Amino acid sequence: MAYRGRYYPTHPKKYKGNPSNIIYRSLWERKFMVYCDKNDRILEWGSEEFFIPYRSPIDGKIHRYFPDFYVKVKTKQGTTKKWVVEVKPKIQTRPPRTPKRKTKKYINEVRNWAINDAKWKNAIEYCKDRNMEFIIITEDELGI
């Protein structure tokens, strides 16, 4: 199976957006798409269907962050809850360790961490203002 591709939902009415244009960029994202599509408690979902503005710590400019997923869930109590979900490897969810030598790889990891941290802090505030929750899902939650 390809690491990137199109996902064709079995329940297209649940999808918020164009169900014929759903793109996954990793097998982890695809796995989460299948989960959203087939889970009866998920009332609606979308993939990269909206953006959250954030200021980049690298260039100081405003950029657009497209979270991986939006999900609306029916809780066990019968209420609904909305989530903004990012799917990431666990190693990318925390700052990189400082090595003895600062290689290009390390500098790139620090840069990516700073950008992701800015995106996620803005996502938390964005969600609070809209009665939603932001969550990062890793291989642990995906069972990988």
C-alpha positions in Angstrom: 0.0 0.0 0.0 1.2 3.5 -0.9 2.2 5.9 1.9 0.2 8.6 0.1 -3.0 8.4 -1.8 -6.7 9.1 -2.0 -9.2 7.7 0.5 -12.7 6.8 -0.7 -15.1 6.7 2.3 -17.8 4.0 2.7 -20.0 6.7 4.4 -19.4 9.8 2.3 -22.3 11.7 4.0 -20.3 11.8 7.3 -17.5 13.6 5.6 -17.4 17.4 5.9 -15.9 18.6 2.7 -15.5 17.0 -0.7 -15.6 13.2 -0.1 -14.1 12.6 -3.6 -10.9 14.6 -2.7 -9.7 13.1 0.6 -5.8 12.8 0.6 -3.7 10.9 3.2 -0.1 11.6 3.6 0.8 8.6 5.7 -0.5 5.2 6.5 -1.2 6.5 10.1 -3.5 9.2 8.6 -5.2 6.5 6.4 -5.8 4.3 9.5 -7.4 7.2 11.3 -9.6 7.9 8.2 -10.9 4.3 8.2 -11.6 4.6 11.9 -13.6 7.9 11.5 -15.4 6.5 8.4 -16.5 3.2 10.1 -17.1 4.2 13.7 -20.8 4.8 14.4 -20.1 7.3 17.2 -18.3 9.6 14.8 -21.1 11.8 13.4 -18.9 13.8 11.0 -15.3 14.2 10.1 -13.0 16.0 7.7 -9.3 16.0 6.7 -7.4 19.3 6.2 -10.7 21.1 5.5 -9.9 24.3 7.4 -6.9 26.3 8.6 -5.8 28.0 11.8 -3.6 31.0 11.5 -0.3 31.1 13.5 2.8 33.2 13.7 5.9 31.3 12.7 8.8 31.7 15.2 11.2 31.3 12.2 10.2 34.2 10.0 7.7 36.1 12.3 5.0 36.0 9.6 1.5 34.7 9.8 1.0 31.2 8.2 -1.9 28.8 7.8 -1.9 25.5 9.7 -4.2 22.9 8.2 -4.9 20.3 11.0 -5.0 16.7 9.9 -8.6 16.1 11.1 -11.8 17.6 12.4 -14.1 15.0 14.2 -17.5 15.4 15.8 -18.3 12.5 18.2 -21.4 11.3 20.0 -20.3 10.7 23.6 -21.4 7.8 25.8 -23.6 10.3 27.7 -25.4 11.2 24.4 -23.9 14.6 24.0 -21.6 15.7 21.1 -18.0 16.7 21.3 -15.8 18.3 18.6 -12.1 17.6 18.2 -9.3 18.9 16.1 -6.8 16.1 15.7 -3.2 16.0 14.6 -1.5 12.7 13.7 2.2 12.7 14.4 5.0 10.3 15.4 5.6 10.5 19.2 9.2 11.6 18.6 7.9 14.7 16.9 5.6 15.7 19.7 8.4 16.9 22.0 11.6 19.0 21.6 14.6 17.2 20.2 17.4 16.2 22.5 20.5 18.4 22.2 23.3 16.3 20.8 27.1 16.7 21.4 27.4 18.1 17.8 24.8 20.3 16.3 24.3 18.7 12.9 22.1 19.9 10.1 19.6 17.2 11.0 19.4 18.5 14.6 19.0 22.1 13.4 16.1 21.0 11.1 14.5 19.1 14.0 14.6 22.2 16.2 13.1 24.3 13.4 10.3 21.8 12.8 9.6 21.5 16.6 9.4 25.3 16.9 6.9 25.5 14.0 4.8 22.6 15.3 4.8 24.0 18.8 3.5 27.4 17.5 0.9 25.6 15.4 -0.3 23.5 18.3 -0.5 26.4 20.8 -2.6 28.4 18.4 -4.8 25.3 17.7 -5.4 24.9 21.5 -6.6 28.5 21.7 -8.6 28.2 18.5 -10.4 25.2 19.9 -11.1 26.8 23.3 -12.8 29.7 21.6 -15.0 27.3 19.6 -15.9 24.8 22.4 -13.6 22.1 20.8 -10.6 20.2 21.9 -7.2 19.8 20.3 -5.5 16.4 20.5 -2.3 14.9 19.1 -2.6 11.2 18.2 0.6 9.1 18.0 1.5 5.5 17.2 0.4 4.7 20.8 -3.2 5.7 20.3 -3.3 4.2 16.7 -2.0 0.9 18.1 1.1 0.8 15.8 
